[in-house]
C-alpha cells in the first residue's frame, strides 16, 4: 500500500516476519561487501547505493533480527 508523504516521496508499509528481515539484512550485507565501485579501487569514493543500503540496514536492524 503506497501513501504519499508531505515531501512527495512514497512510503510503503509491509508486514515482515523475522525470517524476512534476516534475509533482507543478509542481502544488504552482501550488497555492501560486493560494491563494484569499491572493488574498482574507489574505496573512499561516495556511493549512493551503499549509503542507502547502510541506512536501510540500520532501520531494519532496529526491528529485531541481527
PyMOL commands that set and color helices and strands:
alter all, ss='L'
color gray80, all
select helices_A, chain A and resi 18-33+36-39+48-61
alter helices_A, ss='H'
color red, helices_A
select strands_A, chain A and resi 2-4+10-12
alter strands_A, ss='S'
color yellow, strands_A
deselect
rebuild
show_as cartoon
